[in-house]
Amino acid sequence: MTDIRFTSRSPVFVAHFADGETTRMTVCTTLDKLDVGCGVRLSRHAYSSRTGLPRSSKRASRPQAAARS
């Protein structure tokens, strides 16, 4: 068996939601100009997919975001 390692140079957007749910989304952007808005949108979609809540629900938690490369 071959040792295959997957590495990425894309930044990872980590969102911690108020209910304890965490999402980690890879955002295709340059390291010089981070696209935080894209990370927020992707995290909200992933959150709604996991919890079954509609994305526009007022009950849905807002992410507390942190971007890192």
N, C-alpha and C positions, 0 to 999 in steps of 0.2 A: 504494500500500500504506500502511496506517495504522500509526502507531507505537503499539503497545499495550504497556504496561508493567504487569506483574503485581506488586503489592506486597501485603504482608501485615503485619498488626500482631501476629500470633500469634508467641509465642516459638519459637525453633528449638532443639531438643535435639540436640547433637552427641555421638556416642559413638565413641571410638577403641578398637578391639578389639586384643588382644595380637598377633594375626597381621597387623596393619596395615590391616585393613578399617575403613572409616569410614562411619557412617550419619548422616544429617541428617534429623530428623523434626520436622515442624511439629506442635505440641501446642496444641489448642484449650483455652486457659485464660486467666485474667486475668493481667496483668503483676504484680499485687499478690500473688497466691498461685499460684506455679508448681507444676505437678503433675509432679514429677520422676519419680515412679513410673510414670506413663503413658508418659513418654519412654523409660524403661528398657525397659518391656514392648514398645513399638513397635519399638525398636532391636533387641531380641533376635529378634523375629519377622522383621524385615527381614534380619538377619544369617543366620538359619537358612534363609530363602528364597534368599538369594544363594549360600550355601555348600553347600546341600543337606543340611546336618546337621540332625538332629531337635533341636528346641528344648530337650529335656530331656537331651541328650547331655552327658556329663561332659567330653568333648573340646571342647565349645563354649567359646569365650573369653568371659570376663566383660567388659563394657564399662567403660572408664575414662571417666566421664561429665563433661560440662561443659554447663551450661545458660546461654544468653544470650538477650537479647531484641533 
